[in-house]
Amino acid sequence: MSKINISEKFALFTDEWTPKVIAESNGQLVKIAKGSGELVWHKHDNEDELFIVFKGHLTLQLRNENIELGEGEMYVVPKGVEHCPIATPDTHFMMIEPASTAHTGELESDVTVSNADQAWI
């Protein structure tokens, strides 16, 4: 394994809400993504999902509250908690989650990216 420059990895793509895998550790995938606007309401029944914001602002809508994340802030969405990410334009963030975590949980939509289609960069 070589060291990873996260800024360089973000520069390699422009697509939004499409996680890119940059590392794996103990069955956890480290993914980065860019987002603007709203994804979809979904949940992960068996996995927690950690979000870290590198650029921009990410709101994690939960059914009972909104979690506002700025640059350098993180939050763990507990397994089974329905959430809907909303990002200001060109927000860059990282997710750390078990390899089994489906992009939009059980929900299949036109924005869903299958695990097999989440490219390593």
C-alpha positions in Angstrom: 0.0 0.0 0.0 1.3 3.4 -0.9 0.3 6.7 0.8 -2.8 8.4 -0.5 -3.2 12.1 -1.3 -6.9 12.7 -0.8 -6.9 16.0 -2.6 -5.4 14.3 -5.6 -8.0 11.6 -5.5 -10.8 14.2 -5.5 -9.3 15.8 -8.6 -9.7 12.6 -10.5 -13.5 12.7 -11.0 -16.4 15.1 -11.4 -19.4 12.9 -11.1 -21.6 13.4 -8.0 -23.1 11.0 -5.5 -21.0 8.3 -7.0 -18.6 6.9 -4.3 -15.1 6.1 -5.2 -13.1 3.6 -3.1 -9.6 4.7 -2.1 -8.6 2.2 0.6 -9.7 -0.8 2.6 -8.9 -1.6 6.2 -10.3 -4.5 8.3 -13.3 -5.0 6.1 -14.1 -1.2 6.0 -14.0 0.7 2.8 -12.8 4.3 2.7 -14.8 6.1 0.0 -14.8 9.6 -1.3 -17.6 11.4 -3.2 -18.7 14.8 -4.4 -22.3 16.0 -4.0 -24.6 18.9 -4.8 -28.2 19.0 -3.9 -30.1 16.0 -2.4 -29.4 12.3 -2.7 -32.4 10.1 -1.5 -33.9 9.0 1.8 -32.4 5.6 2.7 -31.0 3.5 5.5 -28.5 0.7 6.1 -30.0 -1.9 8.3 -26.8 -3.6 9.4 -24.0 -1.0 9.0 -23.1 2.4 10.6 -21.9 5.0 8.1 -19.3 7.6 8.9 -19.2 10.9 7.0 -16.3 13.4 7.1 -16.5 16.7 5.1 -13.4 18.0 3.4 -14.9 20.8 1.4 -18.3 22.5 1.4 -21.3 21.7 3.6 -23.2 18.5 4.1 -26.6 18.2 5.8 -27.5 14.7 7.0 -31.3 14.9 7.3 -32.6 12.4 9.8 -36.3 12.0 10.5 -36.1 13.8 13.9 -33.2 16.3 13.3 -30.7 17.6 10.8 -27.0 17.2 11.3 -25.0 20.1 9.8 -21.4 19.3 8.8 -18.8 21.8 7.7 -15.3 21.3 6.6 -13.3 19.1 9.1 -16.4 17.8 10.8 -17.7 14.2 10.9 -20.8 12.3 12.0 -21.7 8.6 12.3 -25.2 7.7 11.1 -26.1 4.6 13.2 -27.3 1.5 11.4 -31.0 1.4 10.8 -31.4 5.2 10.9 -33.0 6.7 7.8 -31.1 9.6 6.4 -30.9 11.8 3.3 -27.7 13.7 2.5 -28.0 17.2 1.1 -24.8 19.0 -0.1 -24.0 22.6 -1.1 -22.5 22.7 -4.6 -19.2 20.9 -5.0 -19.1 19.4 -1.5 -16.3 16.8 -1.0 -16.7 14.2 1.6 -15.4 10.8 2.8 -17.4 7.8 4.0 -16.0 4.9 6.0 -18.3 1.9 6.1 -18.2 -1.9 5.9 -17.6 -3.3 2.4 -21.1 -4.8 2.5 -22.8 -1.4 2.7 -25.1 -0.7 -0.3 -25.0 2.8 -1.6 -28.7 3.6 -1.0 -29.4 0.6 1.3 -32.4 -1.5 0.2 -33.7 1.4 -2.0 -33.0 1.1 -5.7 -33.3 4.3 -7.6 -31.8 6.0 -10.7 -29.0 7.4 -8.5 -28.1 4.1 -6.9 -24.5 2.9 -7.6 -24.1 -0.8 -7.0 -21.1 -2.0 -5.0 -19.7 -3.6 -8.1 -19.8 -0.2 -9.9 -18.1 1.7 -7.1 -14.7 2.1 -8.8 -11.3 2.1 -7.0 -9.3 5.2 -7.9 
